[in-house]
């Protein structure tokens, strides 16, 4: 079984970013910073921490095929950022966390909305 104790030590924003990746799939730090209203350096540090803990994986390849677990679909585009996606460990630990403490809720800010 996966080691999930470290998920209990994550901050609220770190848990919300894990949940975001579960719902929305692959994304990059700059967009996360816009959507959560945090500084880019903070989003990059969170992604690095979650990656180092094994909760996220880097997406390989030069093309990103955006798709989500909710009904909104994204597009296929050339990848020019480091994209992260929820790992299997992240998925299992997040599921276990939400069973114990309840579902993680958050509202997103969508950048470039006119």
Backbone as a chain_set.jsonl record, in Angstrom:
{"seq": "XXXXXXXXXXXXXXXXXXXXXXXXXXXXXXXXXXXXXXXXXXXXXXXXXXXXXXXXXXXXXXXXXXXXXXXXXXXXXXXXXXXXXXXXXXXXXXXXXXXXXXXXXXXXXXXXXX", "coords": {"N": [[0.843, -1.199, 0.0], [0.352, 2.322, -0.54], [2.298, 4.97, 0.908], [0.813, 7.331, 2.751], [0.963, 9.185, 4.761], [2.261, 11.659, 4.596], [0.503, 13.336, 3.27], [-1.197, 14.386, 5.126], [0.204, 16.45, 6.201], [0.161, 18.516, 4.442], [-0.544, 21.853, 3.304], [-3.592, 23.812, 3.147], [-3.874, 25.04, 0.597], [-2.134, 23.483, -0.915], [-3.419, 21.002, -0.85], [-5.743, 21.724, -2.221], [-4.678, 22.232, -4.747], [-3.815, 19.688, -5.47], [-6.346, 18.472, -5.653], [-7.371, 20.02, -7.734], [-5.748, 19.138, -9.883], [-6.683, 16.545, -9.988], [-9.309, 16.91, -10.88], [-9.039, 18.541, -13.196], [-6.875, 17.647, -14.674], [-3.728, 17.68, -16.44], [-1.643, 20.519, -15.902], [0.105, 23.699, -15.668], [2.461, 25.651, -13.68], [2.208, 28.498, -13.941], [-0.423, 28.951, -14.806], [-1.785, 27.793, -12.679], [-1.066, 29.601, -10.669], [-2.483, 31.89, -11.471], [-5.136, 30.911, -11.405], [-5.521, 30.268, -8.714], [-4.899, 32.579, -7.452], [-2.343, 33.136, -6.41], [1.193, 33.838, -5.971], [3.514, 33.348, -8.689], [5.993, 32.171, -8.009], [5.286, 30.873, -5.665], [3.412, 28.988, -6.58], [5.091, 27.461, -8.211], [6.842, 26.438, -6.267], [5.065, 24.896, -4.758], [4.256, 22.992, -6.678], [6.751, 21.749, -7.058], [7.217, 20.683, -4.476], [5.019, 18.899, -4.21], [5.602, 17.215, -6.33], [8.108, 16.202, -5.498], [7.265, 14.771, -3.26], [5.942, 12.771, -4.493], [3.303, 12.953, -5.272], [2.594, 14.228, -7.605], [3.307, 13.98, -11.137], [5.602, 14.746, -13.766], [4.629, 15.742, -17.007], [5.531, 14.125, -19.91], [6.979, 14.552, -23.218], [6.382, 16.583, -26.199], [3.927, 17.521, -26.926], [0.832, 18.367, -25.54], [-2.067, 16.772, -24.547], [-4.887, 17.95, -23.631], [-7.307, 16.953, -21.349], [-10.097, 16.467, -19.202], [-11.509, 15.393, -16.026], [-13.965, 16.339, -15.654], [-16.781, 17.668, -17.442], [-15.843, 19.658, -19.221], [-13.796, 20.055, -21.989], [-10.388, 20.346, -22.999], [-7.873, 21.619, -25.243], [-5.605, 20.286, -27.765], [-2.213, 20.988, -27.749], [1.02, 22.487, -28.457], [3.567, 21.943, -26.131], [4.931, 24.217, -23.943], [5.623, 24.697, -21.366], [6.35, 23.374, -18.074], [4.416, 20.76, -17.382], [2.252, 19.326, -14.956], [0.762, 16.405, -13.575], [-1.611, 14.51, -11.692], [-0.278, 11.855, -9.853], [-0.395, 8.244, -9.545], [-0.012, 7.546, -6.866], [-0.672, 10.036, -5.725], [-3.361, 10.198, -6.448], [-4.491, 7.989, -5.046], [-3.846, 8.638, -2.365], [-5.109, 11.123, -2.078], [-7.767, 10.345, -2.394], [-8.044, 8.699, -0.122], [-7.59, 10.64, 1.874], [-9.804, 12.361, 1.462], [-11.897, 10.634, 2.073], [-11.544, 10.351, 4.796], [-11.541, 13.022, 5.837], [-13.416, 14.495, 4.444], [-14.688, 15.927, 1.367], [-12.589, 18.006, -0.628], [-13.134, 21.348, -1.233], [-13.266, 24.118, -3.501], [-13.136, 27.348, -5.098], [-12.496, 28.465, -8.363], [-10.436, 30.886, -9.999], [-10.679, 32.187, -13.159], [-8.351, 32.988, -15.489], [-7.858, 35.667, -17.857], [-10.473, 36.215, -18.476], [-12.989, 37.919, -20.087]], "CA": [[0.0, 0.0, 0.0], [1.094, 3.575, -0.624], [2.541, 5.737, 2.124], [0.025, 8.553, 2.599], [1.048, 10.035, 5.949], [2.732, 13.012, 4.261], [-0.591, 14.175, 2.776], [-1.782, 15.053, 6.296], [1.038, 17.601, 6.539], [0.055, 19.517, 3.386], [-1.362, 23.03, 3.595], [-4.89, 23.848, 2.468], [-3.675, 25.362, -0.828], [-1.494, 22.317, -1.547], [-4.487, 20.015, -1.035], [-6.626, 22.216, -3.282], [-3.985, 22.06, -6.025], [-3.938, 18.255, -5.784], [-7.73, 18.25, -6.085], [-7.47, 20.647, -9.047], [-5.161, 18.228, -10.867], [-7.571, 15.386, -10.117], [-10.476, 17.305, -11.67], [-8.732, 19.212, -14.457], [-5.793, 16.989, -15.398], [-2.411, 18.31, -16.526], [-1.542, 21.975, -15.984], [1.424, 24.24, -15.348], [2.494, 26.534, -12.512], [1.736, 29.861, -14.213], [-1.884, 28.932, -14.825], [-2.197, 27.526, -11.292], [-0.927, 30.85, -9.908], [-3.622, 32.736, -11.855], [-6.411, 30.32, -10.985], [-5.642, 30.256, -7.256], [-4.584, 33.909, -6.935], [-1.094, 33.107, -5.65], [2.36, 34.244, -6.758], [4.085, 32.304, -9.528], [7.042, 31.453, -7.272], [4.607, 29.993, -4.71], [2.851, 27.878, -7.358], [6.218, 26.618, -8.621], [7.33, 25.753, -5.065], [4.069, 23.882, -4.417], [4.396, 21.912, -7.649], [7.996, 21.031, -6.77], [7.011, 19.918, -3.245], [4.105, 17.796, -4.494], [6.358, 16.307, -7.196], [9.118, 15.54, -4.663], [6.559, 13.831, -2.388], [5.4, 11.703, -5.33], [1.873, 13.149, -5.529], [2.47, 14.685, -8.991], [4.298, 13.55, -12.124], [5.78, 15.666, -14.891], [4.136, 15.219, -18.274], [6.626, 14.06, -20.882], [6.6, 14.781, -24.605], [6.301, 17.984, -26.6], [2.531, 17.864, -27.185], [-0.035, 18.084, -24.396], [-3.449, 16.477, -24.9], [-5.692, 18.346, -22.48], [-8.634, 16.405, -21.109], [-10.403, 16.607, -17.786], [-12.464, 14.446, -15.458], [-15.279, 16.957, -15.693], [-17.279, 17.698, -18.817], [-15.175, 20.621, -20.08], [-12.617, 19.528, -22.666], [-9.372, 21.311, -23.386], [-7.376, 21.405, -26.598], [-4.282, 19.705, -27.944], [-1.324, 22.081, -28.119], [2.445, 22.313, -28.223], [3.882, 22.164, -24.722], [6.053, 25.118, -23.738], [5.77, 24.839, -19.923], [6.419, 22.082, -17.396], [3.078, 20.36, -16.967], [2.169, 18.32, -13.905], [-0.481, 15.648, -13.511], [-1.72, 13.713, -10.48], [0.289, 10.51, -9.962], [-1.227, 7.191, -8.953], [0.1, 7.728, -5.417], [-1.447, 11.219, -5.403], [-4.779, 9.863, -6.584], [-4.891, 7.102, -3.949], [-3.741, 9.356, -1.094], [-6.16, 12.139, -2.064], [-9.023, 9.62, -2.163], [-8.037, 8.305, 1.291], [-7.732, 11.873, 2.657], [-11.181, 12.853, 1.356], [-12.765, 9.713, 2.818], [-11.378, 10.6, 6.226], [-11.782, 14.405, 6.243], [-14.435, 15.137, 3.607], [-14.245, 16.38, 0.046], [-11.932, 19.31, -0.707], [-13.914, 22.283, -2.046], [-12.621, 25.389, -3.812], [-13.602, 28.111, -6.253], [-11.372, 28.813, -9.226], [-10.418, 32.127, -10.754], [-10.283, 31.891, -14.516], [-7.643, 34.135, -16.052], [-8.141, 36.134, -19.201], [-11.913, 36.286, -18.681], [-13.336, 39.267, -20.522]], "C": [[0.874, 1.243, 0.0], [1.222, 4.246, 0.731], [1.864, 7.092, 1.972], [0.118, 9.493, 3.79], [1.426, 11.468, 5.613], [1.614, 13.907, 3.739], [-1.257, 14.93, 3.927], [-1.012, 16.304, 6.694], [0.983, 18.695, 5.474], [-0.838, 20.671, 3.836], [-2.674, 22.943, 2.811], [-4.723, 24.099, 0.968], [-3.032, 24.188, -1.567], [-2.525, 21.212, -1.799], [-5.431, 20.433, -2.159], [-5.984, 22.046, -4.659], [-3.975, 20.581, -6.427], [-5.334, 17.946, -6.318], [-7.957, 18.845, -7.482], [-6.927, 19.705, -10.126], [-6.005, 16.969, -11.042], [-8.739, 15.727, -11.039], [-10.122, 17.778, -13.076], [-7.622, 18.561, -15.261], [-4.508, 17.801, -15.377], [-2.519, 19.828, -16.62], [-0.176, 22.415, -15.499], [1.319, 25.336, -14.295], [1.937, 27.93, -12.774], [0.208, 29.923, -14.202], [-2.44, 28.659, -13.424], [-2.127, 28.812, -10.471], [-2.071, 31.801, -10.214], [-4.931, 32.199, -11.268], [-6.612, 30.356, -9.477], [-5.285, 31.6, -6.625], [-3.352, 33.929, -6.045], [0.054, 33.537, -6.557], [2.911, 33.053, -7.539], [5.131, 31.493, -8.771], [6.425, 30.5, -6.244], [4.026, 28.774, -5.423], [3.955, 26.919, -7.789], [6.755, 25.819, -7.435], [6.364, 24.634, -4.647], [4.162, 22.706, -5.382], [5.647, 21.084, -7.368], [7.835, 20.153, -5.536], [6.131, 18.697, -3.508], [4.755, 16.758, -5.409], [7.366, 15.509, -6.372], [8.493, 14.511, -3.719], [5.941, 12.665, -3.167], [3.918, 11.817, -5.632], [1.601, 13.624, -6.96], [3.561, 14.063, -9.833], [4.42, 14.64, -13.172], [5.276, 14.972, -16.147], [5.288, 15.247, -19.265], [6.084, 14.289, -22.294], [6.444, 16.254, -24.919], [4.884, 18.445, -26.916], [1.717, 17.478, -25.958], [-1.453, 17.883, -24.9], [-4.289, 16.751, -23.665], [-6.997, 17.581, -22.457], [-8.852, 16.403, -19.606], [-11.364, 15.526, -17.333], [-13.846, 15.061, -15.33], [-15.615, 17.213, -17.153], [-16.564, 18.668, -19.758], [-13.912, 20.012, -20.697], [-11.655, 20.653, -23.003], [-8.858, 20.926, -24.763], [-6.036, 20.677, -26.589], [-3.37, 20.829, -28.403], [0.121, 21.707, -27.868], [2.765, 22.722, -26.798], [5.1, 23.067, -24.6], [6.222, 25.477, -22.26], [6.017, 23.441, -19.354], [5.036, 21.779, -16.847], [3.171, 19.264, -15.918], [0.798, 17.673, -13.933], [-0.447, 14.814, -12.233], [-1.155, 12.316, -10.731], [-0.69, 9.499, -9.367], [-1.199, 7.301, -7.43], [-0.743, 8.923, -4.977], [-2.936, 10.951, -5.444], [-5.257, 9.017, -5.406], [-4.872, 7.824, -2.601], [-4.817, 10.434, -0.972], [-7.519, 11.489, -1.779], [-9.138, 9.222, -0.685], [-8.245, 9.527, 2.199], [-9.18, 12.355, 2.651], [-12.183, 11.922, 2.037], [-12.734, 10.018, 4.311], [-11.845, 11.993, 6.649], [-12.859, 15.121, 5.439], [-13.826, 15.696, 2.328], [-13.667, 17.794, 0.105], [-12.711, 20.182, -1.68], [-13.093, 23.535, -2.318], [-13.281, 26.035, -5.008], [-12.378, 28.51, -7.057], [-11.558, 30.194, -9.815], [-9.954, 31.749, -12.164], [-9.63, 33.121, -15.125], [-8.135, 34.469, -17.452], [-9.637, 36.152, -19.51], [-12.264, 37.725, -19.021], [-14.771, 39.569, -20.261]], "O": [[2.005, 1.216, 0.485], [0.356, 4.103, 1.594], [2.29, 7.911, 1.158], [-0.583, 10.504, 3.827], [0.963, 12.399, 6.272], [1.758, 15.129, 3.76], [-1.822, 16.003, 3.716], [-1.524, 17.132, 7.447], [1.686, 19.699, 5.589], [-1.757, 20.494, 4.635], [-2.83, 22.102, 1.926], [-5.369, 23.436, 0.156], [-3.359, 23.934, -2.726], [-2.5, 20.564, -2.846], [-5.868, 19.6, -2.952], [-6.677, 21.747, -5.632], [-4.113, 20.264, -7.609], [-5.482, 17.242, -7.317], [-8.647, 18.252, -8.311], [-7.568, 19.499, -11.157], [-6.038, 16.391, -12.128], [-9.116, 14.917, -11.887], [-10.821, 17.455, -14.037], [-7.443, 18.896, -16.432], [-4.232, 18.521, -14.418], [-3.376, 20.357, -17.328], [0.604, 21.614, -14.984], [0.242, 25.879, -14.046], [1.26, 28.491, -11.913], [-0.375, 30.853, -13.644], [-3.455, 29.237, -13.036], [-3.021, 29.087, -9.67], [-2.583, 32.457, -9.307], [-5.727, 32.951, -10.706], [-7.744, 30.463, -9.005], [-5.357, 31.751, -5.406], [-3.312, 34.647, -5.046], [-0.103, 33.593, -7.777], [2.791, 31.905, -7.113], [5.159, 30.266, -8.875], [6.981, 29.433, -5.982], [4.136, 27.653, -4.927], [3.777, 25.702, -7.74], [7.088, 24.644, -7.585], [6.796, 23.558, -4.233], [4.148, 21.551, -4.956], [5.607, 19.855, -7.433], [8.268, 19.001, -5.539], [6.456, 17.589, -3.081], [4.492, 15.562, -5.281], [7.472, 14.292, -6.52], [9.115, 13.495, -3.41], [5.475, 11.693, -2.574], [3.327, 10.89, -6.185], [0.497, 13.44, -7.471], [4.607, 13.665, -9.321], [3.465, 15.37, -13.438], [5.469, 13.77, -16.329], [5.943, 16.275, -19.438], [4.876, 14.224, -22.525], [6.381, 17.084, -24.012], [4.66, 19.632, -27.15], [1.892, 16.393, -25.403], [-1.984, 18.737, -25.609], [-4.399, 15.912, -22.771], [-7.722, 17.564, -23.452], [-7.897, 16.344, -18.832], [-11.961, 14.827, -18.153], [-14.795, 14.381, -14.941], [-14.771, 16.983, -18.02], [-16.666, 18.521, -20.976], [-13.054, 19.505, -19.974], [-12.073, 21.782, -23.262], [-9.372, 19.991, -25.377], [-5.421, 20.482, -25.54], [-3.703, 21.551, -29.342], [0.417, 20.743, -27.162], [2.278, 23.746, -26.318], [6.178, 22.731, -25.092], [6.893, 26.457, -21.937], [5.905, 22.445, -20.069], [4.548, 22.468, -15.951], [4.04, 18.394, -15.976], [-0.2, 18.311, -14.271], [0.626, 14.455, -11.75], [-1.516, 11.668, -11.713], [-1.693, 9.875, -8.76], [-2.233, 7.166, -6.776], [-1.452, 8.844, -3.974], [-3.685, 11.416, -4.585], [-6.309, 9.293, -4.83], [-5.777, 7.644, -1.787], [-5.374, 10.639, 0.106], [-8.321, 12.025, -1.014], [-10.193, 9.387, -0.072], [-8.989, 9.455, 3.177], [-9.725, 12.714, 3.694], [-13.214, 12.381, 2.527], [-13.754, 9.953, 4.997], [-12.474, 12.142, 7.697], [-13.178, 16.271, 5.744], [-12.617, 15.906, 2.229], [-14.193, 18.664, 0.8], [-12.924, 19.794, -2.828], [-12.314, 23.968, -1.469], [-13.906, 25.364, -5.83], [-11.341, 28.855, -6.49], [-12.677, 30.624, -10.096], [-8.944, 31.064, -12.325], [-10.263, 34.167, -15.265], [-8.748, 33.645, -18.13], [-10.029, 36.108, -20.677], [-11.871, 38.647, -18.307], [-15.237, 40.667, -20.567]]}, "num_chains": 1, "name": "protein.A"}
